[in-house]
């Protein structure tokens, strides 16, 4: 397996810059293309169009009517800043990169853009149940980065039992090498006994390639157990492998 493209979403959130820096570093390590999505918030656009919408000045603390034109100019300035930041990070690493400006929500745009061979990087303020649900919506491997100035360190990977062992290992090896310093694999399964042969096979494949991982099984029906495991491990980053899409039933006639 080779990760060919790294996708990162950008908006006004402070963790966006951290996610972009991590994505650029990983793209350099993995020889992948870097694609950034700058997403203009649909909600802000709709809000600015309402006659009663007001914004509060940070310095003056005074309320004033929201100006749709001023909001559009702010978005344009932010997109230019994003392009400059992307170029500054990508060009010294000789990365293939592009910035796509779109309108909607970061989550929806990432879900619509990502493919199974991508790595999607998401910066968050804290690793909670909402972040895990968000990652499971994306049809690609997701690297979740709790807010921090560093992303290199212990890596935890959440992997559904539906992922083929060879594919799981093919995705985990480059990520473990890039993030570094230890790998714990949390396997989510409905049946713990049925998951044990899968875990043995993945462990053997990783060991063949010189990578050792601690492997734990977490019941799919107990999301709180997964959350507790991640809090106990306190990893620098969490990789969440996407389940394969369901097979299509051929139409007859």
Buried (B, 14 or more C-beta within 10 A) or exposed (E): BEBEBBBBBBBEBEBBBBBBBBBBBBBBBBEBBBBBBBBBBEEBBEBBEEEEBEBEEEEEEEEEEBEBEEBEEBBEEBBEEBBEBBEEBBEEEEBEBEBEBBEBBBBBBBBEBBEBBBBBBBBBEEBEEEBBEBBBEBBBBBBBBBBEEEBBBBBBBBBBBEBEBEBBBBBBBBBBBBBBEBBBBBBBBEEEEEBBEBBEBBBEBBEEEEBEBEBBBBBBEEBEBBBEBBEEBEBBBBBBBBBEEEEEEEEEE
